[in-house]
Amino acid sequence: MLAGVGIALGQGRRSQPRQAALRHDSAAAGWARQASELEAGQLIADTWARLSGLRAEFYGLGERLLPLARRLVEATAQGYADGRYSVLEMTTAQAELLQLRQRRLAALANFHRTWIELERVLGQALPSGDAS
């Protein structure tokens, strides 16, 4: 009966490049994951900022500009009835009021589209109390 033991000499040196490549690949995967997390965080922050701007626009139009435009239409209609303003001036004031209403509705629609986009990015529904 004959038995032999073989010891591979130099195996450690031959595997060093492969081990270095595996370490490099592992580090690269970690950096890629971190970059993806940062990109997702930036997307969420940008979307939230856009939501805040749309919300401010919606309430700003409703609380400041629309009441002024309504008063302008009322004053112009009264002036038209008194003979101080022409039909053109009255209809211009009414058109401006309608444009403001359209802008407010567009801001509201964009707010809700952005809200849905944020929920899609997060993968979950947001509390509805934040939408008001």
C-alpha positions as CSV (number, residue, x, y, z in Angstrom):
1,M,0.0,0.0,0.0
2,L,1.3,3.3,-1.0
3,A,0.1,6.7,0.3
4,G,1.2,10.1,-0.7
5,V,0.6,13.5,0.6
6,G,0.8,16.4,-1.9
7,I,1.4,20.0,-0.8
8,A,0.8,22.5,-3.5
9,L,3.6,25.0,-3.2
10,G,2.9,28.6,-4.2
11,Q,-0.9,28.4,-4.0
12,G,-1.1,31.4,-1.8
13,R,0.8,33.6,-4.2
14,R,-1.3,32.4,-7.2
15,S,-4.6,33.2,-5.4
16,Q,-3.6,36.7,-4.3
17,P,-4.7,38.4,-7.5
18,R,-8.0,36.7,-7.4
19,Q,-8.5,37.6,-3.7
20,A,-7.6,41.2,-4.5
21,A,-10.1,41.2,-7.4
22,L,-12.8,39.9,-5.1
23,R,-12.0,42.6,-2.5
24,H,-12.1,45.2,-5.2
25,D,-15.5,43.9,-6.5
26,S,-16.9,43.9,-3.0
27,A,-15.7,47.5,-2.4
28,A,-17.2,48.6,-5.8
29,A,-20.5,47.0,-4.9
30,G,-20.5,48.9,-1.6
31,W,-19.8,52.2,-3.3
32,A,-22.5,51.5,-5.9
33,R,-25.1,50.7,-3.2
34,Q,-24.1,53.9,-1.3
35,A,-24.4,55.9,-4.5
36,S,-27.9,54.5,-5.2
37,E,-29.0,55.3,-1.6
38,L,-27.7,58.9,-2.0
39,E,-29.5,59.3,-5.4
40,A,-32.8,58.0,-3.9
41,G,-32.4,60.3,-0.9
42,Q,-31.8,63.3,-3.3
43,L,-34.9,62.3,-5.4
44,I,-37.0,62.2,-2.2
45,A,-35.7,65.5,-1.0
46,D,-36.3,67.2,-4.4
47,T,-39.8,65.7,-4.6
48,W,-40.6,66.9,-1.1
49,A,-39.4,70.4,-2.0
50,R,-41.5,70.4,-5.1
51,L,-44.5,69.4,-3.0
52,S,-43.9,72.2,-0.6
53,G,-43.7,74.8,-3.4
54,L,-46.9,73.5,-5.0
55,R,-48.7,73.6,-1.7
56,A,-47.5,77.2,-1.1
57,E,-48.6,78.2,-4.6
58,F,-52.0,76.7,-4.1
59,Y,-52.7,78.4,-0.8
60,G,-51.0,81.7,-1.9
61,L,-53.3,81.9,-4.8
62,G,-56.4,81.0,-2.8
63,E,-55.7,83.3,0.2
64,R,-54.1,86.3,-1.4
65,L,-54.6,86.7,-5.2
66,L,-58.1,85.2,-5.7
67,P,-59.8,87.5,-3.1
68,L,-58.1,90.5,-4.8
69,A,-59.1,89.4,-8.2
70,R,-62.7,88.9,-7.0
71,R,-62.8,92.4,-5.6
72,L,-61.4,93.7,-8.8
73,V,-64.2,92.0,-10.8
74,E,-66.8,93.4,-8.4
75,A,-65.4,96.9,-8.6
76,T,-65.1,96.7,-12.4
77,A,-68.6,95.4,-12.7
78,Q,-69.9,98.2,-10.5
79,G,-67.8,100.7,-12.5
80,Y,-69.3,99.3,-15.7
81,A,-72.8,99.7,-14.3
82,D,-71.9,103.3,-13.4
83,G,-70.5,103.9,-16.9
84,R,-66.9,104.4,-15.8
85,Y,-65.5,101.2,-17.4
86,S,-66.0,99.6,-20.7
87,V,-67.1,96.0,-21.4
88,L,-63.5,95.3,-22.4
89,E,-62.2,96.3,-19.0
90,M,-64.8,94.3,-17.2
91,T,-64.2,91.1,-19.3
92,T,-60.4,91.6,-18.8
93,A,-60.9,91.5,-15.1
94,Q,-63.1,88.4,-15.4
95,A,-60.5,86.7,-17.6
96,E,-57.7,87.4,-15.1
97,L,-59.9,85.9,-12.3
98,L,-60.4,82.8,-14.4
99,Q,-56.7,82.5,-15.2
100,L,-55.9,82.6,-11.4
101,R,-58.5,79.9,-10.8
102,Q,-56.9,77.8,-13.5
103,R,-53.5,78.3,-12.1
104,R,-54.7,77.2,-8.7
105,L,-56.3,74.1,-10.1
106,A,-53.1,73.3,-12.0
107,A,-51.1,73.7,-8.8
108,L,-53.5,71.3,-7.0
109,A,-53.3,68.7,-9.8
110,N,-49.5,68.9,-9.9
111,F,-49.4,68.6,-6.1
112,H,-51.3,65.4,-6.2
113,R,-49.3,64.0,-9.2
114,T,-46.1,64.8,-7.2
115,W,-47.6,63.2,-4.1
116,I,-48.3,60.0,-6.0
117,E,-44.8,60.0,-7.4
118,L,-43.3,60.3,-3.9
119,E,-45.4,57.4,-2.7
120,R,-44.2,55.4,-5.7
121,V,-40.6,56.2,-4.9
122,L,-41.0,55.3,-1.3
123,G,-43.0,52.2,-2.0
124,Q,-45.7,53.0,0.5
125,A,-48.6,55.3,1.1
126,L,-47.9,58.5,2.9
127,P,-50.2,59.6,5.8
128,S,-53.1,61.6,4.3
129,G,-52.8,64.3,7.0
130,D,-49.6,65.5,5.3
131,A,-51.5,66.2,2.0
132,S,-53.5,69.1,3.4
